[in-house]
Amino acid sequence: MSTATARGVSVAVGLLVGVIMTAHAAPDAIFINAQVFTADEARPAAQAFAVEGGRILAIGEQDEVLAHKRPHTQVVDLQGRARAAGPD
């Protein structure tokens, strides 16, 4: 997955808090080792997020988000790069 794609999926991070995922959701990609700014005072930062069809399915601690990995899910290591809500 290209850096541009990785940046593009960060646009929808927004104000999600904790791990939010439906029982049937199967992420296309999980981005780990990230510094995600959530703009939420209760949880201002996260380590990972999962994306399916261009939508954020989950955001939270790396282990929590990786628990939703399926065989087809691509894991992308952002190597500590920062992500913020909104366009890059």
Residue pairs with C-beta under 8 A, 6 or more apart in sequence:
1 29
1 74
1 76
6 31
6 76
6 78
7 83
7 88
8 88
9 29
9 31
9 49
9 51
9 54
9 56
10 31
10 36
10 49
10 83
10 84
10 85
10 88
11 85
11 86
11 87
11 88
12 51
12 54
12 55
12 56
13 36
13 37
13 38
13 49
13 56
13 59
13 83
13 84
13 85
14 38
14 39
14 56
14 85
15 38
15 39
15 40
15 85
16 38
16 40
16 49
16 56
16 58
16 59
17 38
17 40
17 42
17 43
17 59
18 43
18 59
18 60
18 64
19 58
19 59
19 60
19 61
19 64
19 65
19 68
20 57
20 58
20 59
21 50
21 57
21 58
21 68
22 57
25 50
25 52
25 57
25 58
25 68
26 52
26 68
26 70
26 72
26 73
27 50
27 51
27 52
27 57
27 58
27 68
27 69
27 70
27 73
28 51
28 52
28 53
28 72
28 73
28 74
29 50
29 51
29 73
29 74
29 75
29 76
30 48
30 49
30 50
30 51
30 65
30 66
30 68
30 69
30 73
30 74
30 75
30 76
31 48
31 49
31 50
31 51
31 76
31 78
31 83
32 47
32 48
32 62
32 65
32 66
32 75
32 76
32 77
32 78
33 47
33 48
33 62
33 77
33 78
33 79
33 80
34 46
34 47
34 48
34 49
34 78
34 80
34 81
34 82
34 83
35 45
35 47
35 80
35 81
35 82
35 83
36 45
36 46
36 47
36 48
36 49
36 59
36 82
36 83
36 84
37 44
37 45
37 82
37 83
37 84
37 85
38 44
38 45
38 46
38 59
38 85
39 84
39 85
46 59
46 60
46 61
47 60
47 61
47 62
47 65
48 59
48 60
48 61
48 62
48 64
48 65
48 66
49 56
49 58
49 59
49 60
49 65
49 83
50 56
50 57
50 58
50 59
50 65
50 68
50 73
51 57
57 68
58 64
58 65
58 68
59 65
66 75
69 75
